[in-house]
Amino acid sequence: MKSRAFRLAPAVAALTAGLLLAGASGAAVATPSENSPSASSDTANKSDNELARAGWQVRSKWYHDQGCCYEAGNLGQHYGDWHEYDCKRKQDNHGHRWWWLYTK
C-alpha cells in the first residue's frame, strides 16, 4: 500500500504545479491593460480627426438622447459587434444637436 502512495505523489505534485501555473497565466491574460481605453473614456474632448486616428468609427445612426445612445452601445458590445463604445453630442449642419455612437 505504501509503494502505491509513493508512486502517486510525484504525479499529484506535477499536476498541482501545472494547475497553479495555468491559473497565474490565465489571470495575466484576463487583466486588461492600463493603456487600453474603456467605454468610459472621454471622447467628448477629441476632434473627429483624432477619433479616426485612434480607430474610433462613427455609426450611421444618431440618437435623440444620451440614454438611447448608451443603450445601443451596450447592446452592440453585448452581441460582439464592437469592443468599446462612447456617445458624443454633436451639432449637424442644420443646427440640431444629436447623440452619435462611436465604436472601436
C-alpha distances in whole Angstrom, upper triangle without the diagonal:
4,5,6,7,9,10,11,13,16,17,17,19,21,22,23,25,27,27,29,31,32,33,35,37,37,39,41,43,43,45,49,51,53,56,56,59,58,59,61,63,66,68,71,72,72,75,74,74,71,69,70,69,66,65,66,67,70,69,73,73,74,73,76,74,71,68,69,68,65,64,64,62,59,60,60,57,55,55,55,58,58,56,59,62,65,68,71,75,78,81,82,86,87,86,84,80,77,74,72,68,67,64,61
4,5,5,6,9,10,11,14,15,15,17,19,20,21,23,25,26,27,29,31,32,33,35,36,38,40,41,42,44,48,49,52,54,54,57,56,59,60,61,65,67,70,71,71,73,73,73,70,68,69,67,64,64,65,67,69,69,72,72,74,73,75,73,70,68,68,68,64,63,64,62,59,59,59,56,55,55,55,58,58,55,58,61,64,67,70,74,77,80,82,85,87,86,83,80,77,73,71,68,66,63,61
4,5,5,6,9,10,12,14,15,16,18,19,21,22,24,25,27,28,30,31,33,35,36,37,39,40,42,44,47,49,51,54,54,57,56,58,60,61,65,67,70,71,70,73,72,72,69,67,68,66,63,63,64,66,68,68,72,72,73,73,75,73,70,68,68,68,64,64,64,62,59,59,59,56,54,55,54,58,57,55,57,61,64,67,70,74,76,80,81,85,86,85,83,80,77,73,71,67,66,62,60
4,5,5,6,9,11,12,12,15,16,17,18,21,22,23,25,27,27,29,31,32,33,35,37,38,39,41,45,47,49,52,52,54,54,56,57,59,62,64,67,69,68,70,70,70,67,65,65,64,61,60,61,63,66,65,69,69,70,70,72,70,67,65,65,65,61,60,61,59,56,56,56,53,51,52,51,54,54,52,55,58,61,64,68,71,74,77,78,82,84,83,80,77,74,70,68,64,63,59,57
4,5,5,6,10,10,10,12,15,15,16,18,20,21,22,24,26,27,28,30,31,33,35,36,37,39,43,44,47,50,49,52,51,53,55,56,60,62,65,66,66,68,68,68,65,63,64,62,59,58,60,61,64,64,67,67,69,68,70,68,65,63,63,63,59,58,59,57,54,54,54,51,49,50,49,53,53,50,53,56,59,62,65,69,72,75,77,80,82,81,78,75,72,68,66,63,61,58,55
4,6,5,8,10,10,11,14,15,16,17,19,21,22,24,25,27,28,30,31,33,34,36,37,39,42,44,47,49,49,52,52,54,55,57,60,62,65,66,66,68,68,67,65,63,63,62,59,58,60,62,64,64,68,68,69,69,71,69,66,64,65,63,60,60,60,58,55,55,55,52,51,51,50,54,53,51,53,56,59,63,66,69,72,76,77,80,82,81,79,75,72,69,67,63,61,58,55
4,6,7,7,9,11,12,14,15,17,18,20,21,23,24,26,27,29,30,32,33,35,36,38,41,43,46,48,48,51,51,53,55,56,59,61,64,65,64,67,66,66,63,61,62,60,57,56,58,60,63,62,66,66,68,68,70,68,65,63,63,62,59,58,59,56,54,54,54,51,49,50,48,52,51,49,52,55,58,62,65,68,71,74,76,79,81,80,77,74,71,67,65,62,60,56,54
4,6,5,6,9,10,11,12,14,15,17,18,20,21,23,25,26,27,29,31,32,33,35,39,40,43,46,45,48,48,50,51,53,56,58,61,62,62,64,64,63,61,59,59,58,55,54,55,57,60,59,63,63,65,64,67,65,61,59,60,59,56,55,55,53,50,50,50,47,46,46,45,49,48,46,48,52,55,58,61,65,68,71,72,76,78,77,74,71,68,64,62,58,57,53,51
4,5,5,6,9,10,11,12,14,15,17,18,20,21,23,25,26,27,29,31,32,33,37,39,41,44,44,47,46,48,50,51,55,57,60,61,60,63,63,62,59,58,58,57,54,53,54,56,59,59,62,63,64,64,66,64,61,59,59,58,55,54,55,52,50,50,50,47,45,46,45,49,48,45,48,51,54,57,60,64,67,70,72,75,77,76,73,70,67,63,61,58,56,53,50
4,5,5,6,9,10,11,12,14,15,17,18,20,21,23,24,26,27,29,30,32,36,37,40,42,42,45,45,47,49,50,53,55,59,59,58,61,61,60,57,56,56,55,52,51,52,55,57,58,61,61,63,63,65,63,60,58,59,57,54,54,54,51,49,49,49,46,45,45,44,47,46,44,46,50,53,56,59,63,65,69,70,73,76,75,72,69,66,62,60,57,55,51,48
4,5,5,6,9,10,11,12,14,15,16,18,20,21,22,24,26,27,28,31,34,36,39,41,41,44,43,45,47,48,52,54,57,58,57,59,59,58,56,54,54,53,50,49,50,52,55,55,58,59,61,60,63,61,58,56,56,55,52,51,51,49,47,47,46,43,42,42,41,45,44,42,44,48,51,54,57,61,63,67,68,71,73,72,70,67,64,60,58,54,52,49,46
4,5,5,6,9,10,11,12,14,15,16,19,20,21,23,25,26,27,29,32,34,37,40,39,42,42,44,45,46,50,52,55,56,56,58,58,58,55,53,53,52,49,48,49,51,54,54,57,58,59,59,61,59,56,54,54,53,50,49,50,47,45,45,45,42,40,41,40,43,43,40,43,46,49,52,56,59,62,65,67,70,72,71,68,65,62,58,56,53,51,48,45
4,5,5,6,9,10,11,12,14,15,17,19,20,21,23,25,26,27,31,33,35,38,38,41,40,43,44,45,49,51,54,55,54,57,57,56,53,52,52,51,48,47,48,51,53,54,57,57,59,58,61,59,55,54,54,53,50,49,50,47,45,45,45,42,40,42,40,43,43,40,42,46,48,52,55,58,61,65,66,69,71,70,68,64,61,58,56,52,50,47,45
4,5,5,6,9,10,11,12,14,16,17,18,20,21,23,24,26,30,31,34,36,36,39,39,41,43,44,48,49,53,53,52,55,55,54,51,50,50,48,45,45,46,48,51,52,55,56,57,57,60,57,54,53,53,52,48,48,48,46,43,44,43,40,39,40,38,41,41,38,40,44,47,50,53,57,59,63,64,67,70,69,66,63,60,56,54,51,49,45,42
4,5,5,6,9,10,11,12,14,16,16,18,20,21,22,25,28,30,33,35,35,38,37,39,41,42,46,47,51,52,51,54,53,53,50,48,48,47,44,43,45,47,49,49,53,53,55,54,57,55,52,50,50,49,46,45,46,43,41,41,41,37,36,37,35,39,38,36,38,42,45,48,51,55,57,61,62,65,67,66,64,61,58,54,52,48,46,43,40
4,5,5,6,9,10,11,13,14,15,17,19,20,21,23,27,28,31,34,33,36,36,38,40,41,44,46,49,50,50,52,52,52,49,47,48,47,43,43,44,46,49,49,52,52,54,53,56,53,50,48,49,48,45,44,45,42,40,40,40,37,35,37,35,39,38,35,37,41,43,47,50,53,56,60,61,65,66,65,63,59,57,53,51,47,46,42,40
4,5,5,6,9,10,11,12,14,16,17,19,20,22,25,27,29,32,32,35,35,37,39,39,43,45,48,49,48,51,51,50,47,46,46,45,42,41,43,45,48,48,52,52,53,53,56,53,50,48,49,48,44,44,45,42,40,40,40,36,36,37,35,38,37,34,36,40,43,46,49,53,55,59,60,64,66,64,62,59,56,52,50,47,45,41,39
4,5,5,6,9,10,11,12,14,16,17,18,20,24,25,28,30,30,33,33,35,37,38,42,43,47,47,46,49,49,48,45,44,44,42,39,39,40,42,45,45,49,49,51,51,54,51,48,47,47,46,42,42,42,40,37,38,37,34,33,34,32,35,34,32,34,38,41,44,47,51,53,57,58,61,63,62,60,57,54,50,48,44,42,39,36
4,5,5,6,9,10,10,12,14,15,16,18,22,24,27,29,29,32,31,33,35,36,40,41,45,46,45,48,47,47,44,42,43,42,39,38,39,41,44,44,47,47,49,48,51,49,46,44,44,43,40,40,40,37,35,35,35,32,31,32,30,34,33,30,32,36,39,42,45,49,51,55,56,60,61,60,58,55,52,48,46,42,41,37,35
4,5,5,6,9,10,11,13,15,15,17,21,22,25,27,27,30,30,32,34,35,38,40,43,44,44,46,46,46,43,41,42,41,38,37,38,41,43,44,47,48,49,48,51,48,45,44,44,43,39,39,40,37,35,36,35,32,31,33,31,34,33,30,32,35,38,41,44,48,50,54,56,59,61,60,57,54,51,47,46,42,40,37,34
4,5,5,6,9,10,11,13,14,16,19,21,23,26,26,29,29,31,33,34,37,39,42,43,42,45,44,44,41,39,40,38,35,35,36,39,42,42,46,46,48,48,50,48,45,43,44,42,39,39,39,36,34,35,35,31,31,32,30,33,32,28,31,34,37,40,43,47,49,53,54,58,60,59,56,53,50,46,45,41,39,36,33
4,6,5,6,9,10,11,12,14,18,19,23,25,24,27,27,29,31,32,36,37,41,41,41,43,43,42,39,38,38,37,34,33,34,36,39,40,43,44,45,45,48,45,42,41,41,40,36,36,37,34,32,32,32,28,28,29,27,30,29,26,28,32,35,38,41,45,47,51,52,55,57,56,54,51,48,44,42,38,36,33,30
4,6,5,6,9,10,10,12,16,18,21,23,23,26,25,27,29,30,34,35,39,40,39,42,42,42,39,37,37,36,33,32,33,36,38,39,42,42,44,43,46,43,40,39,39,38,34,34,35,32,30,31,30,27,26,27,26,29,28,25,27,30,33,36,39,43,45,49,51,54,56,55,52,49,46,42,41,37,35,32,30
4,5,5,6,9,10,11,15,16,19,21,21,24,24,27,28,29,32,34,37,38,37,40,40,40,37,35,36,35,32,31,33,35,38,38,42,43,43,43,46,43,40,39,40,38,34,35,35,32,30,32,31,27,27,29,27,30,28,25,26,30,32,36,39,42,45,48,50,53,55,54,52,48,46,42,40,37,35,32,29
4,5,5,6,9,10,13,15,18,20,19,23,23,26,27,28,31,33,36,37,36,38,38,38,35,33,34,32,29,29,30,33,36,36,40,41,42,42,45,42,39,38,39,37,33,34,34,31,29,30,29,26,26,27,25,27,26,23,24,28,31,35,37,41,43,47,48,51,54,52,50,47,44,41,39,35,33,29,27
4,5,5,6,9,12,14,17,19,19,21,21,23,25,26,30,31,35,36,35,37,37,37,34,32,33,31,28,27,29,31,33,34,37,38,39,39,42,40,36,35,36,34,31,31,31,28,26,27,26,23,22,24,22,25,23,20,22,26,29,32,35,39,41,45,46,49,51,50,48,45,42,38,36,33,30,27,25
4,5,5,6,10,12,15,17,17,20,19,22,23,24,28,29,33,34,33,36,36,36,33,31,32,31,27,27,28,30,33,34,37,37,38,38,41,38,35,33,34,33,29,30,30,27,25,27,26,22,22,24,22,25,23,20,21,25,27,31,33,37,40,43,45,48,50,49,47,43,41,37,35,32,30,27,24
4,6,5,9,10,13,15,15,18,18,21,23,23,26,28,31,32,31,34,34,34,31,29,30,29,25,25,26,29,32,33,37,37,38,38,41,38,35,34,35,33,30,30,31,27,26,27,26,23,23,25,22,25,23,19,21,24,27,30,33,36,39,42,44,47,49,48,46,43,40,36,34,31,29,26,23
4,6,8,9,13,14,14,17,17,20,22,22,25,27,30,31,30,32,32,32,29,27,28,26,23,23,24,26,29,30,34,34,36,36,39,36,33,32,33,31,28,28,28,25,23,25,23,20,20,22,19,22,20,16,18,22,25,28,31,35,37,41,42,45,47,46,44,41,38,34,32,29,26,23,20
4,6,9,12,15,13,16,15,17,19,20,24,25,29,30,29,32,31,31,29,26,27,27,23,22,23,26,28,29,32,32,33,33,36,34,30,29,30,28,25,25,25,22,20,22,21,17,18,19,17,20,18,15,16,20,22,26,29,33,35,39,40,44,45,44,42,39,36,32,30,27,25,22,19
4,7,9,12,11,14,13,16,17,18,21,23,27,27,27,30,30,30,27,25,26,25,22,22,22,25,28,29,32,33,33,33,35,33,29,29,30,28,24,25,26,22,21,23,22,18,19,21,19,21,19,15,16,19,21,25,28,31,34,38,39,43,45,43,41,38,35,31,30,26,24,21,19
4,6,9,7,10,10,13,14,14,18,20,23,24,23,26,26,26,23,21,23,22,18,18,19,22,24,25,29,30,30,30,33,30,27,26,27,25,22,23,23,20,19,21,20,16,18,20,17,19,16,12,13,16,18,22,24,28,30,34,36,39,41,40,38,34,32,28,26,23,21,18,16
4,5,5,9,10,14,15,14,17,19,22,22,22,24,25,25,21,20,21,20,16,17,18,21,24,26,30,30,31,31,33,31,28,28,29,26,23,25,25,21,21,23,22,18,20,22,20,21,18,14,14,17,19,22,24,28,30,34,35,39,41,39,38,34,32,29,27,24,21,19,16
4,6,8,10,13,13,12,15,17,20,20,20,23,24,24,20,19,21,20,16,18,18,22,24,26,30,31,30,31,33,30,27,27,28,26,23,25,26,22,21,24,23,20,22,24,22,23,19,16,15,17,18,22,23,27,29,32,34,37,40,38,37,33,31,28,26,24,21,19,17
4,6,9,13,13,11,14,15,19,18,17,20,21,20,17,16,18,16,13,14,16,19,22,24,28,29,29,29,32,30,26,27,28,25,23,25,25,21,22,24,23,20,22,24,21,22,18,15,14,16,17,20,21,25,27,30,32,35,38,36,35,31,30,26,24,22,19,17,15
4,6,10,11,10,13,14,17,17,16,19,19,19,16,14,16,15,11,12,13,16,19,21,25,26,26,26,29,27,24,24,25,22,20,22,22,18,18,21,19,16,19,20,18,18,14,11,10,13,14,18,19,23,25,28,30,33,35,34,33,29,27,24,22,19,16,14,11
4,7,8,6,9,10,14,14,13,16,17,17,14,12,14,14,10,11,11,14,16,19,22,23,23,23,25,23,20,21,22,19,16,19,19,15,16,19,17,14,17,20,17,17,13,10,8,10,11,14,16,19,21,25,27,30,32,31,29,26,24,20,18,16,13,12,10
4,5,5,9,11,14,15,15,18,18,19,16,14,16,17,13,13,12,15,16,18,22,22,21,21,23,21,18,18,19,16,14,16,16,13,13,16,15,12,15,17,15,16,12,9,6,8,9,12,15,18,21,25,26,30,32,30,28,25,22,19,17,14,12,11,10
4,6,9,10,12,15,15,17,17,19,17,14,16,17,14,14,11,14,14,15,19,18,18,18,20,18,14,14,15,13,10,12,13,9,9,13,12,10,13,15,14,14,11,9,5,5,6,9,12,16,18,22,24,27,29,28,25,22,19,15,14,11,10,9,9
4,6,9,11,13,14,17,18,20,17,15,18,18,15,16,14,16,16,18,21,20,19,18,20,17,13,14,16,13,11,14,15,11,12,15,15,13,16,19,18,18,14,12,9,8,7,9,11,15,18,21,24,27,29,27,25,21,19,15,15,13,12,12,13
4,6,9,10,11,14,15,17,14,12,15,15,12,13,12,15,15,17,21,21,20,19,21,19,15,17,18,15,13,16,17,13,15,18,17,15,18,21,19,19,15,13,9,9,7,10,11,14,17,21,23,26,28,26,25,21,19,16,15,13,11,12,12
4,6,7,8,11,13,15,12,11,14,15,13,14,12,15,15,17,20,20,19,19,20,18,14,17,18,15,14,18,18,15,17,20,19,18,21,23,22,21,17,16,12,11,8,9,9,12,14,18,21,24,26,24,22,19,17,14,14,13,12,13,14
4,5,5,8,9,12,9,7,11,12,10,12,9,12,12,15,17,18,16,17,18,17,14,17,18,14,14,17,17,14,17,20,18,17,21,23,21,19,16,15,12,10,7,8,7,10,12,15,18,21,23,21,20,16,15,12,11,11,9,11,12
4,6,8,10,13,11,10,13,15,14,15,12,14,13,16,18,18,16,16,17,15,13,16,17,14,14,18,18,16,18,21,20,20,23,25,24,22,19,19,15,12,9,8,6,8,9,13,15,19,20,18,17,14,13,11,11,12,11,13,15
4,7,10,12,10,10,14,14,13,16,14,16,15,18,21,21,19,19,20,19,16,20,21,18,18,22,21,19,22,25,23,23,26,28,26,25,22,21,17,15,12,12,9,11,12,14,17,20,22,20,19,16,16,15,14,15,13,16,17
4,7,8,6,6,10,11,10,12,11,13,13,17,19,20,18,19,21,20,18,21,22,18,18,22,21,19,21,24,22,22,25,27,25,23,20,19,16,14,12,12,10,12,12,15,17,19,22,20,20,17,17,15,14,14,12,14,15
4,5,5,6,9,10,11,13,11,12,12,16,17,19,17,19,21,21,19,22,22,19,20,23,22,20,23,25,23,23,27,28,26,24,21,21,18,16,14,13,11,12,11,13,14,16,19,18,18,16,16,15,13,14,12,15,16
4,5,5,6,9,10,11,9,9,9,13,14,16,15,18,20,20,19,22,21,18,19,22,20,18,22,24,21,22,25,26,24,21,19,19,17,15,13,13,10,12,10,13,13,15,18,18,18,16,15,14,12,12,10,13,14
4,5,5,6,9,10,10,11,11,15,17,19,19,21,24,24,22,25,25,21,22,25,23,21,24,26,23,23,27,28,25,23,20,20,18,17,16,16,14,16,14,16,16,18,21,21,21,19,19,18,15,16,13,14,15
4,5,5,6,9,9,11,12,16,18,20,20,22,24,24,22,25,25,21,21,24,23,20,23,25,23,22,26,27,24,22,19,19,16,15,14,15,14,16,15,18,19,20,24,23,23,20,20,18,16,15,12,14,13
4,5,5,6,5,8,9,13,15,17,17,19,22,21,19,21,21,18,18,21,19,17,20,21,19,19,22,23,21,18,15,15,13,12,11,12,11,14,14,16,17,20,23,22,21,19,17,15,13,12,9,10,10
4,5,5,5,6,9,12,15,17,18,20,23,23,21,24,23,19,20,23,20,18,21,22,19,19,23,23,21,18,15,16,14,13,13,15,14,16,15,18,18,20,23,23,23,21,19,17,14,13,10,10,10
4,5,7,10,12,16,18,21,21,24,27,26,24,27,26,22,22,25,23,20,23,25,22,21,25,25,22,20,17,17,15,15,16,17,16,19,19,21,21,23,27,26,26,24,22,21,17,16,13,13,11
4,6,9,12,15,18,20,21,23,26,25,22,24,24,20,20,23,21,18,20,22,19,18,22,23,20,18,15,14,12,13,13,15,15,18,18,22,22,25,28,27,26,24,22,20,17,15,11,11,9
4,6,10,13,16,18,19,21,25,24,22,24,23,19,19,21,19,16,19,20,17,16,20,20,17,15,12,12,11,11,13,15,15,19,19,22,22,24,27,27,26,24,22,19,16,14,10,8,6
4,7,10,13,15,16,18,21,20,18,20,19,15,16,18,16,13,16,17,14,14,18,18,16,13,10,11,9,8,9,11,12,15,15,19,19,22,24,24,23,20,18,15,12,10,6,5,5
4,6,9,12,13,16,19,19,18,19,18,14,15,17,15,12,16,16,13,14,18,17,15,12,10,12,10,9,10,11,12,15,15,17,17,20,22,22,21,19,16,14,10,8,5,5,6
4,6,8,10,12,16,16,15,17,15,12,14,16,13,12,15,16,13,15,18,18,17,13,12,14,12,10,10,9,10,12,12,14,14,17,19,19,17,15,13,11,7,6,4,6,9
4,6,8,11,14,15,15,16,14,11,13,14,11,10,14,14,11,13,16,16,15,12,11,14,13,10,11,10,11,13,13,15,15,17,19,20,17,16,13,11,7,6,6,7,10
4,7,10,14,16,16,17,14,12,15,16,12,13,16,16,14,17,19,18,18,14,14,17,16,14,14,13,13,14,13,15,13,15,17,18,16,15,12,11,8,8,10,11,14
4,7,10,12,13,14,11,9,13,13,10,11,15,14,13,16,18,18,18,15,15,18,17,14,13,11,12,13,13,14,13,16,16,17,14,13,10,9,7,7,10,12,15
4,7,9,10,12,10,8,11,13,10,12,15,15,15,17,20,20,20,17,17,19,17,14,13,10,10,9,10,11,10,14,14,14,11,10,6,6,5,7,10,13,17
4,6,7,9,6,6,9,10,9,11,14,14,15,17,19,20,21,18,18,20,18,14,13,9,10,9,11,12,12,16,16,15,11,9,6,5,6,8,12,14,18
4,7,9,7,8,11,12,12,14,17,17,18,20,22,23,24,22,22,23,21,17,15,11,12,10,11,12,13,16,15,14,10,8,6,6,9,11,15,18,22
4,6,6,7,9,10,11,13,15,16,17,19,20,22,23,21,21,22,19,16,13,10,10,9,12,13,15,18,18,16,12,10,7,6,10,11,15,17,21
4,6,5,6,9,10,11,12,14,16,17,18,20,21,20,19,19,16,13,10,7,8,8,12,14,16,20,20,18,14,11,9,6,9,10,13,15,18
4,5,5,6,9,10,10,12,14,15,16,18,20,19,18,19,16,13,11,9,12,12,15,18,19,23,23,21,18,15,12,9,11,11,14,16,19
4,6,5,6,9,10,11,12,14,15,17,18,17,17,18,16,13,12,10,12,12,15,17,18,22,22,20,17,14,11,9,10,10,13,15,18
4,5,5,6,9,10,11,12,14,16,17,15,14,15,13,10,8,6,9,10,13,15,16,20,20,19,16,13,10,7,7,6,10,11,15
4,5,5,6,9,10,10,12,14,15,14,13,14,11,8,7,7,10,12,15,18,20,23,24,22,19,16,13,9,10,8,10,11,14
4,5,5,6,9,10,10,12,14,14,14,14,13,11,11,10,14,15,18,21,22,26,26,25,21,18,15,12,12,10,13,13,16
4,5,5,6,9,10,11,12,11,11,13,12,9,10,10,13,15,17,20,20,24,24,24,20,18,14,11,10,8,11,11,14
4,5,5,6,9,10,11,9,9,10,8,6,7,8,12,14,17,20,21,24,25,25,21,19,15,12,10,7,8,8,11
4,6,5,6,9,10,10,10,10,9,8,10,11,15,17,20,23,24,28,29,28,25,22,18,15,14,11,12,11,13
4,5,5,6,9,9,10,11,11,10,12,13,17,19,22,25,25,29,29,29,26,23,19,16,15,12,13,12,14
4,5,5,6,5,6,8,9,9,11,13,16,19,21,24,24,27,29,28,25,23,19,16,14,11,11,9,11
4,6,5,6,5,6,7,8,11,13,17,20,22,25,26,30,31,30,27,25,21,18,16,12,12,9,10
4,6,8,8,9,10,11,14,16,20,23,25,28,29,32,33,33,30,27,24,20,19,15,15,13,14
4,6,8,10,12,13,16,18,21,24,26,29,29,33,34,33,30,28,24,21,19,16,16,13,14
4,5,7,10,12,15,18,21,24,26,29,29,32,34,34,31,28,25,22,19,15,15,11,11
4,7,9,10,14,16,19,22,23,26,26,29,30,31,28,26,22,19,16,13,12,9,9
4,6,7,11,14,17,20,21,25,25,28,30,30,27,25,21,18,15,11,10,6,6
4,7,11,14,17,21,22,26,27,30,32,31,29,26,23,19,17,13,11,7,6
4,7,11,14,17,19,23,24,27,29,28,26,23,20,16,14,11,8,6,5
4,7,10,14,16,19,21,24,26,25,22,19,16,13,10,7,6,4,6
4,7,10,13,16,18,22,23,22,20,16,14,10,8,6,5,7,9
4,7,10,13,15,19,20,18,16,13,10,6,6,5,6,9,12
4,6,10,12,16,17,16,14,10,8,6,5,7,7,11,14
4,7,10,14,14,12,10,7,6,4,6,9,11,14,17
4,7,10,11,9,8,5,6,6,7,11,12,16,18
4,7,8,6,5,4,6,9,10,14,15,19,22
4,5,6,6,6,8,10,11,14,16,19,22
4,6,7,10,11,14,14,18,19,22,25
4,6,9,11,15,15,19,21,24,28
4,6,10,13,15,18,20,24,27
4,6,10,12,16,18,22,25
4,7,10,13,16,19,23
4,6,10,13,16,20
4,7,10,13,17
4,6,10,13
4,7,10
4,7
4
